[in-house]
Amino acid sequence: MLVLLGDSTAVGIGDLVPGGWRGFGPILASAFEDNGYRNYAVSGARLADVRRAQLPRALRDRPSAAVVIAGVNDTLRSDFSVPRMHEDLDHICRELTAAGVSVVTVRFHDQGRVFKLPGRLRRVLKDRIDEYNRVIDVVVARHGVRCVDLHTLPGAYELRTWAVDRLHPSERGHRLLARAFAAELRAAGHAVGDVSLECSGGRELTVWHHMAWLLVKGVPWLWRRGADLLPLLWAGEAVDEVVGPVPGEVLPADTGRL
C-alpha cells in the first residue's frame, strides 16, 4: 500500500478534475503495483500535524511505501523553529522506516523565484527554506530516506509547472512530482510503472491568468500571511536604517514578477 502524508500539495491542490482535487497521489498510485492507496494529507498541515494526526493513521494501514511533503507552512509562521521541525520530521521518518516503509520526501525549491515576493520577505523565506532543507538532508541521511530535490527537478521553475496561484503545482507539476517519486520508489525496490507527463485536465493557463490572480487574490494572501513575519521584516528595516545595507547588496528595484 502507498500512503501520502503532508499538506496541500499532497492533497492535490492545483490539479482540479471533475470531482475535486487529484494531484500526484492517484497518478503515482496508478503506476504503483502494490495494492492500496490512502491519502491522509490535509491542506495547511504543519509537520507537527503530520506527526500527531496523520502518521498514526498511516502506520495502522501497514503501508509498504510513503510520500511525505510538509514543512513549508512552518516556514510561514512567526513560531518557526528549526529544532522543532527537525524533531518532528525525524520522528515521522524514524517511525515509518522502523515499520519497514520505504519513504520518499522532498527538498524544497526557492519559492520566491516562482511567486515573486518583495525583496526582504523573499530573503527571509529563502533563508528559512534553506535551513529546513539542511534538516531534511540530515534526516534523509540518518534514516536512509529517498528524496526528490525540487530545486534541481527539470521544469521546476517553468511557469507551466505551477497552478494559477504559483504556490501549488499545476497538473503538469503534479505529474512531474509523480514521475520523480516513481523513480525513487523503483530505486527502493518497488515495482512502479511509467508516469506520463501528458496533461488531460483543465484549460491552459497564460501569463495573464497568473497576473490576474496575483492582483485579485495573491496580494491579499501575501498581506495576510506576511502578518506573521512583520516583526522580522521591521527588525530588518531598523537594522538597515542604522547600519545601512550590506556592502555589495543589490536592493530590489521593484516587486514585479519574474
C-alpha positions as CSV (number, residue, x, y, z in Angstrom):
1,M,0.0,0.0,0.0
2,L,1.1,3.6,-0.8
3,V,0.2,6.3,1.7
4,L,0.6,10.1,1.4
5,L,1.2,12.4,4.3
6,G,1.6,16.2,4.2
7,D,0.0,19.5,3.3
8,S,-2.0,21.0,0.4
9,T,0.5,19.8,-2.2
10,A,0.0,16.2,-1.2
11,V,-3.8,16.9,-1.1
12,G,-3.5,17.6,-4.8
13,I,-4.4,21.3,-4.9
14,G,-3.6,22.8,-8.2
15,D,-4.7,19.8,-10.2
16,L,-8.5,20.1,-10.4
17,V,-10.5,17.4,-12.1
18,P,-14.2,16.6,-12.1
19,G,-15.0,15.5,-8.6
20,G,-12.3,17.6,-6.9
21,W,-8.5,17.8,-6.5
22,R,-6.5,14.9,-7.9
23,G,-2.7,15.7,-7.7
24,F,0.2,13.4,-7.9
25,G,-1.2,10.8,-5.4
26,P,-3.6,9.0,-7.7
27,I,-1.3,9.4,-10.6
28,L,1.5,7.7,-8.7
29,A,-0.8,5.1,-7.2
30,S,-2.0,4.0,-10.6
31,A,1.6,3.2,-11.5
32,F,2.4,1.6,-8.1
33,E,1.9,-2.1,-8.5
34,D,1.4,-2.8,-4.7
35,N,-2.3,-2.8,-4.0
36,G,-3.9,0.0,-2.0
37,Y,-3.7,3.8,-1.7
38,R,-4.5,6.2,1.1
39,N,-4.1,10.0,1.3
40,Y,-4.0,11.4,4.8
41,A,-2.7,14.9,3.8
42,V,-4.6,18.0,5.0
43,S,-4.4,21.5,3.5
44,G,-2.5,23.8,5.8
45,A,-0.9,21.0,7.8
46,R,2.4,21.6,9.6
47,L,5.0,19.0,10.5
48,A,3.5,18.6,14.0
49,D,0.1,17.9,12.4
50,V,1.6,15.2,10.3
51,R,3.4,13.7,13.3
52,R,0.4,13.7,15.7
53,A,-2.6,13.1,13.4
54,Q,-1.6,11.6,10.1
55,L,1.3,9.3,11.0
56,P,-0.6,7.1,13.4
57,R,-3.4,6.5,10.9
58,A,-0.9,5.8,8.1
59,L,1.0,3.2,10.3
60,R,-2.2,1.4,11.0
61,D,-2.5,0.7,7.3
62,R,0.8,-1.1,7.3
63,P,2.0,0.5,4.0
64,S,4.9,-0.6,2.0
65,A,5.7,3.0,0.8
66,A,5.0,6.6,1.9
67,V,5.4,10.0,0.4
68,V,5.9,12.8,2.9
69,I,5.6,16.5,1.9
70,A,5.4,19.1,4.7
71,G,7.2,21.9,6.3
72,V,6.5,24.9,4.1
73,N,3.6,26.0,6.3
74,D,6.0,26.0,9.2
75,T,8.3,28.4,7.5
76,L,5.5,30.9,7.1
77,R,4.7,31.2,10.8
78,S,6.1,33.5,13.5
79,D,6.9,30.5,15.7
80,F,9.2,28.9,13.1
81,S,11.6,26.6,14.9
82,V,14.3,24.6,13.2
83,P,14.9,22.3,16.2
84,R,11.2,21.5,16.5
85,M,10.9,20.8,12.7
86,H,13.9,18.6,13.0
87,E,12.4,16.7,15.9
88,D,9.0,16.2,14.1
89,L,10.5,15.2,10.7
90,D,13.0,12.8,12.4
91,H,10.1,11.2,14.3
92,I,8.0,10.8,11.2
93,C,10.8,9.2,9.2
94,R,12.1,7.1,12.1
95,E,8.6,5.6,12.8
96,L,7.9,4.9,9.1
97,T,11.3,3.3,8.3
98,A,11.2,1.3,11.6
99,A,7.9,-0.2,10.3
100,G,9.7,-1.3,7.1
101,V,8.1,1.5,5.0
102,S,10.0,3.0,2.0
103,V,9.9,6.7,2.5
104,V,10.2,9.5,-0.1
105,T,10.3,13.1,0.8
106,V,11.4,16.4,-0.9
107,R,13.9,19.2,-0.6
108,F,12.2,22.5,-1.4
109,H,12.9,25.0,-4.2
110,D,13.3,28.7,-3.9
111,Q,9.6,29.7,-3.9
112,G,10.5,33.4,-4.4
113,R,11.5,32.5,-7.9
114,V,8.0,31.2,-8.7
115,F,5.8,33.5,-6.6
116,K,7.6,36.8,-6.9
117,L,7.9,38.3,-3.4
118,P,9.1,41.6,-2.0
119,G,12.9,41.5,-1.6
120,R,13.2,41.3,2.2
121,L,10.3,38.8,2.6
122,R,11.8,36.7,-0.2
123,R,15.2,36.6,1.6
124,V,13.6,35.7,5.0
125,L,11.6,32.9,3.5
126,K,14.5,31.6,1.4
127,D,16.7,31.5,4.5
128,R,14.1,29.5,6.3
129,I,13.7,27.1,3.4
130,D,17.5,26.7,3.3
131,E,17.5,25.9,7.0
132,Y,14.8,23.4,6.6
133,N,16.5,21.8,3.6
134,R,19.5,21.2,5.8
135,V,17.3,19.5,8.3
136,I,15.9,17.3,5.5
137,D,19.5,16.4,4.4
138,V,20.3,15.3,8.0
139,V,17.2,13.2,8.4
140,V,17.4,11.7,5.0
141,A,20.9,10.5,5.6
142,R,20.1,9.3,9.1
143,H,17.2,7.1,8.1
144,G,18.0,6.2,4.5
145,V,15.0,8.0,3.2
146,R,14.7,8.7,-0.6
147,C,14.5,12.4,-1.6
148,V,13.4,14.4,-4.6
149,D,15.2,17.8,-4.8
150,L,12.6,20.2,-6.2
151,H,15.3,22.9,-6.9
152,T,17.0,20.6,-9.4
153,L,13.9,18.9,-10.8
154,P,13.8,19.6,-14.5
155,G,11.0,22.1,-15.2
156,A,10.6,23.2,-11.6
157,Y,10.9,26.9,-12.4
158,E,8.8,26.9,-15.6
159,L,5.5,28.8,-15.4
160,R,3.5,25.8,-16.8
161,T,4.6,23.7,-13.8
162,W,2.6,25.9,-11.5
163,A,-1.1,26.5,-10.9
164,V,-2.5,30.0,-11.2
165,D,-1.6,30.7,-7.6
166,R,2.1,29.8,-8.2
167,L,2.1,28.1,-4.8
168,H,0.8,24.7,-5.9
169,P,1.8,22.5,-8.9
170,S,-0.4,22.5,-12.0
171,E,-1.4,19.2,-13.5
172,R,1.9,19.1,-15.2
173,G,3.7,19.9,-12.0
174,H,1.9,17.1,-10.2
175,R,2.8,14.7,-13.0
176,L,6.4,15.8,-12.7
177,L,6.3,15.0,-9.0
178,A,4.6,11.6,-9.6
179,R,7.3,10.7,-12.1
180,A,10.1,11.7,-9.7
181,F,8.5,9.8,-6.8
182,A,8.1,6.8,-9.1
183,A,11.8,6.8,-9.9
184,E,12.7,7.0,-6.2
185,L,10.4,4.1,-5.3
186,R,11.8,2.0,-8.1
187,A,15.3,2.7,-6.7
188,A,14.0,1.5,-3.3
189,G,13.0,-1.8,-4.9
190,H,9.3,-1.3,-5.7
191,A,7.6,-2.2,-8.9
192,V,6.4,1.1,-10.3
193,G,5.3,1.7,-13.9
194,D,5.9,4.8,-16.1
195,V,4.2,8.1,-15.3
196,S,3.0,10.1,-18.3
197,L,3.5,13.9,-18.5
198,E,0.7,14.2,-20.9
199,C,-1.9,16.5,-19.4
200,S,-5.6,15.9,-19.8
201,G,-7.1,18.4,-17.3
202,G,-8.4,21.9,-17.5
203,R,-7.6,24.9,-19.6
204,E,-4.1,26.0,-20.3
205,L,-3.0,29.0,-18.2
206,T,-1.4,32.0,-19.6
207,V,0.7,34.8,-18.0
208,W,-2.4,36.9,-17.9
209,H,-4.2,34.3,-15.7
210,H,-1.3,34.5,-13.3
211,M,-1.2,38.2,-13.3
212,A,-5.0,38.5,-12.7
213,W,-4.7,36.0,-9.8
214,L,-1.8,38.0,-8.3
215,L,-3.8,41.2,-8.3
216,V,-7.2,39.8,-7.1
217,K,-6.1,37.1,-4.6
218,G,-2.3,36.9,-4.4
219,V,-1.5,40.3,-2.9
220,P,-4.3,39.9,-0.2
221,W,-3.0,36.4,0.6
222,L,0.5,37.8,0.9
223,W,-0.6,40.6,3.2
224,R,-2.4,38.1,5.5
225,R,0.4,35.6,5.5
226,G,3.0,38.4,5.9
227,A,1.4,39.5,9.2
228,D,3.2,36.5,10.9
229,L,6.5,37.7,9.6
230,L,6.2,41.5,10.0
231,P,8.3,41.6,13.2
232,L,11.2,40.1,11.3
233,L,10.8,42.5,8.4
234,W,10.5,45.5,10.6
235,A,13.6,44.4,12.5
236,G,15.5,44.1,9.3
237,E,14.4,47.6,8.2
238,A,15.5,49.1,11.5
239,V,19.0,47.5,11.1
240,D,19.3,48.9,7.6
241,E,18.4,52.4,8.9
242,V,21.2,52.2,11.5
243,V,24.0,50.4,9.6
244,G,22.9,50.7,6.0
245,P,22.7,47.8,3.5
246,V,25.3,45.1,3.5
247,P,28.2,46.2,1.2
248,G,27.7,44.8,-2.2
249,E,24.0,44.0,-1.6
250,V,21.8,44.9,-4.5
251,L,18.5,46.2,-3.3
252,P,15.4,45.3,-5.3
253,A,14.2,48.0,-7.7
254,D,10.6,46.8,-7.6
255,T,8.3,43.9,-6.6
256,G,7.2,42.9,-10.0
257,R,7.1,39.3,-11.3
258,L,10.0,37.4,-12.7
